Amino acid sequence: MGGVYVQMFDVARREWVGEPPGLCVHSETCGLALALEHTGDLYSCDPLRRAAIYLLGNIQDRHMLELVSSPQQLQSGLDKRERLPRYCLDCHGVARRTVSSRRPAANRD
């Protein structure tokens, strides 16, 4: 409507009308906020791009589409739903939608 966009207001509005949040931190799964470094290194997650386990590879060595569609990237996105520890799931700061549909996982204690 206006000329100002506030991302968190949009996330709240989307939640209110039953739409997916549009921001991976508020989603049940992740995997859409990749980070590409100036070196060509592609990471599964922008906020976690310094962790080596999220490095998918380098776009100078492999095509970006191959990296984005890799099993490693898919699993990285699913890990949020399937492998979060119990203390994360019990946190009141986590959006209700992201927690309510989660299946039990081995490391939740």
C-alpha positions in Angstrom: 0.0 0.0 0.0 2.5 2.6 1.1 6.1 3.3 0.3 7.6 1.5 3.3 8.1 -2.2 3.6 8.7 -3.8 7.0 9.7 -7.4 6.7 8.5 -8.5 10.1 5.1 -6.9 9.6 4.8 -8.8 6.4 5.7 -12.1 8.2 3.1 -11.4 10.8 0.5 -10.5 8.2 1.2 -13.7 6.3 0.8 -15.7 9.5 -2.4 -13.9 10.3 -4.0 -14.9 6.9 -2.6 -18.4 6.9 0.1 -18.0 4.4 3.7 -19.3 4.7 5.9 -16.8 6.5 8.2 -16.1 3.6 11.2 -15.8 5.9 13.0 -19.1 6.6 13.7 -18.3 10.2 9.9 -18.4 10.8 9.3 -21.4 8.5 9.0 -25.0 9.5 11.9 -25.8 7.2 14.8 -23.8 5.7 16.8 -23.9 2.6 15.8 -20.8 0.6 18.2 -18.3 2.1 21.5 -19.4 0.5 24.6 -17.3 0.7 27.1 -16.8 -2.1 30.5 -15.4 -1.1 32.8 -13.3 -3.3 35.0 -16.4 -3.6 32.2 -18.4 -5.2 31.6 -20.5 -2.1 27.8 -21.3 -1.7 26.4 -21.9 1.7 23.0 -23.5 2.6 22.2 -20.8 5.1 23.1 -17.1 5.1 23.2 -16.7 8.9 25.3 -19.8 9.3 27.6 -19.3 6.3 30.8 -19.4 8.4 30.1 -23.0 9.5 31.9 -25.4 7.2 29.1 -28.0 7.4 26.8 -25.6 5.5 29.3 -25.1 2.6 27.7 -26.7 -0.5 30.7 -26.1 -2.7 32.1 -23.5 -5.0 30.3 -22.3 -8.2 33.6 -22.2 -10.0 33.9 -26.0 -9.6 30.2 -27.1 -9.8 27.2 -25.5 -11.4 25.1 -23.5 -8.9 21.9 -25.4 -9.8 23.7 -28.6 -9.0 24.7 -27.3 -5.6 21.2 -25.9 -4.8 19.5 -29.2 -5.7 22.0 -31.4 -3.9 20.9 -33.9 -1.2 23.1 -31.9 1.2 21.1 -28.7 0.6 17.8 -30.6 0.9 18.8 -32.2 4.2 20.0 -28.9 5.5 16.6 -27.4 5.0 14.8 -30.4 6.6 17.1 -30.5 9.7 15.3 -27.5 11.2 12.1 -29.5 11.5 13.6 -32.9 12.1 16.7 -32.3 14.4 16.1 -29.3 16.6 16.8 -30.0 20.3 13.9 -30.0 22.8 15.0 -26.7 24.4 14.6 -25.0 21.0 11.2 -26.5 20.5 10.0 -25.5 23.9 11.1 -21.9 23.4 8.3 -19.4 23.4 10.2 -17.3 20.9 9.6 -19.9 18.1 6.5 -19.3 16.0 3.7 -21.7 16.9 3.4 -22.9 13.3 7.0 -23.9 13.1 6.7 -26.1 16.1 3.2 -27.6 16.0 3.7 -29.9 13.1 7.1 -31.2 14.0 7.8 -34.9 14.2 9.8 -36.4 17.1 13.5 -36.7 16.5 16.3 -38.7 18.1 18.2 -35.7 19.6 15.3 -33.7 21.1 16.3 -34.4 24.7 
